[in-house]
Amino acid sequence: MFKKNIGKLSLALAFIAAIWLILGMFNVVPLVFKLPNETYVRSHASLAVISLLIASWAFWNED
């Protein structure tokens, strides 16, 4: 049950990060997440990908 909650939370975070990335590319909202030696766009894309990886781990072998 705990893994499933983590999966739902990280799926929601990935969805929010992807929407934020798209809106940020069109300068509707500012891109605020920054990783060292990376651009803002790549940092936001990395956040979405990492969240999806966590979600896939949480739902792995779910019966």
Secondary structure, 3 states (H helix, E strand, C coil): CHHHHHHHHHHHHHHHHHHHHHHHHCCCCCCCCCCCCCCHHHHHHHHHHHHHHHHHHHCCCCC
